[in-house]
Amino acid sequence: MKQLIIFTTLALGALVTVQAAEAGGDKAQRAQKAMAELESRFNAADANHDGRLTREEAKGKMPRVAQNFDAIDAQKNGYVTLDDIKAYAKEKMMERQGQ
């Protein structure tokens, strides 16, 4: 559960950047840092640099994505994109908040 929370926090960084920037300072910095880290890890895992992660690519550098691959790959096309990961994280965050 702790890993899912960390994963969700990283992925949602991009989703809250605008709101945090409006609120000011520290939140915006944390959100931008989390998004940059997520993007960096995604790019490092994307061995062939096609903007898609296969399950095998995810296993090496993004194990939580690999563990949740079937759920993240909602379209069942055999790969996930950064946007897919963000959408999954947002969905999980909303579930935890009871929305």
PyMOL commands that set and color helices and strands:
alter all, ss='L'
color gray80, all
select helices_A, chain A and resi 2-23+25-45+55-61+63-67+69-72+82-96
alter helices_A, ss='H'
color red, helices_A
deselect
rebuild
show_as cartoon
